[in-house]
């Protein structure tokens, strides 16, 4: 009887911990799939190299994607971050650029371990749909 009780308590703890792990780190593939499921453009996704980061902090794992309706080679970036310090520094970098000059404005959305940065030429209502679609 004692073994059954021990087993049930252990099972409850495992189920509780598993149920609380909804903040599991997402992947860029999951974010792209969520965008597409929401009917949003996210084409030609590819891993970013250090050269793709430009002056941005070289932190987090980056993926570029295209939004064809914005024109050739325009779209956004998805960053999957291992920690909040890197996530926040990356988001603040893009936000500061937009504040420094309207020419450098871009949409920046943060959810969990994900930072999404999208070309600022995208209309706000459409940009907000990308924000809502981030899993």
Buried (B, 14 or more C-beta within 10 A) or exposed (E): EEEEEEEEEEEEEEEEEEEEEEEEEBBBEBBBBBBBEEEBBBEEBEEBEEEBBEEBEBBBBBBBBBBEEBEEEBBBBBBBBEEEEBBBBBBEBBBEBBEEEEEEBBBBBBBBBBBBBBBBBBEEEBBEBBBEBBE
